[in-house]
Amino acid sequence: MNELAPVLLALAVILAAAKLGGDVSERIGQPAVLGELIVGVLVGNLPLLGVDWFQFIAANATIGVLAQLGAVILLFEVGLESTVRDMLQVGARSLVVAALGVVAPWALGWWVGALLLPEHSVYVHAFLGAVLTATSVGITARVLKDLGHAQSPEARIILGAAVIDDVLGLVVLAVVAAVIAAADSGAALSYGALALVFGKALLFLFGALSLGVVFSPRLFSFASRLRGRGVLLATALVFCFTLSWLASVIGLAPIVGAYAAGLILEDLHYRDFAKEERQLEDLIRPISSFLVPVFFVLMGMRVDLSAFMRPEILGLAAVLTVAAVLGKQACALGALGGRLDWLSIGIGMIPRGEVGLIFANIGLTLVVRGEHIIDAATYSAVVIMVMLTTLITPPALKWSLNRRKSR
């Protein structure tokens, strides 16, 4: 009970703070995730005011594990919003948009790191580029739906490209993390070894997607014969956690497996669960509502506001934000040549949101010869970039779409 008591108190504080922050955020027209992140920043920096009541939360290992589990559930839930069939139907134009939306931000992020953090290793610069490749399309999808543009050609390209963008971003993350791990162990990484890591990441993602589409319906068909309540949810979580574990076994982040599991599952795979009254997305939502806020609040608590007193950190955050915006505008070049609103497509790809935070959190755990890839100051700058790209996208996208309508 002595070990359980602080965990219970920490969860009570986190969930209460997350819901209050999410409510305020939604009242001003912003996604709840932004409020959860900001309230985490505020709670984590109360010691600056002499209040250290909640310091035990960030230091609690169990809360850290729950936050990581929340990231896995979040990526599984994001994957459930799309399917492999969606990826195949988006067309060549979305593929070009997605590829440009990964290459350009990565190059710009690397350049910003080399320019403003010359004292850090090249691995830090490469990882900063990887963080900028992420896209959080949930925010854009909500704005498009609210404005009545969810079925427009631009919306289909944005949403389709974002799915591919996430897959490519996860591959980039896997390759960069493997290079950093090899450097930390002192092993020389040849071009052949690098190609092997890249191929392993691609093979896992596309191999899991291909085999999963074949075997998933059979797994769920068998599970539908089992008696008892909650079989559909349990089977889906078994599928998600197994792929997450397999991803970690071959050296990839568990979120890669969770995302692949979400992409694989379609409604028709579990149509035999006629006894279930709700869809899988509805069954996952209560678990997500519990674990995902733990992740966001804890990520906010790791931001050191005292670092904002250093002009170089604010400068890094500002330049990273500019690079994040310009990098996604470059992907709009893939929409040229058609009667499409390329500016709206570029703006729709801007928000980094939860995916960017997950990438940054992984960076906190990576070390090369005693140097943290993402230290506290750089992490704070990345969080500012995530918050700013999340804030500017809804009004910018609304302006862009209304601009075209008024012509």
Buried (B, 14 or more C-beta within 10 A) or exposed (E): EEEEEBBEBBBEBBBEBBBEBBEBBEEEEBBBBBBBBBBBBBBBBBEEEEEEEBBBBBEBEEBBEBBBBBBBBBBBBBBBBBBBEBBEEBEEBBBBBBBBBBBBBBBBBBBBBBEBBEEBBEBBBBBBBBBBBBBBBBBBBEBBEEBEBBEBBBBBBBBBBBBBBBBBBBBBBBBBBBBBBBBBEEEEBEEEBBEBBBEBBBEBBBEBBEEBBEEBBEBBBEBBEEEEEEBBBBBBBEBBBEBBEBBBEBBBBBBBBBBBBBBBBBEEBBEBBEEBEEBBBEBBBEBBEBBBBBBBBBBBBBBBEEBBEBEEBBEBBBBBBBBBBBBBBBBBBBBEEEEBBBBBBBBBBBBBBBBBBBBBBBBBEBBBEEEBBBBBBBBBBBBBBBBBBBBBBBEBBBEBBEEEEEE
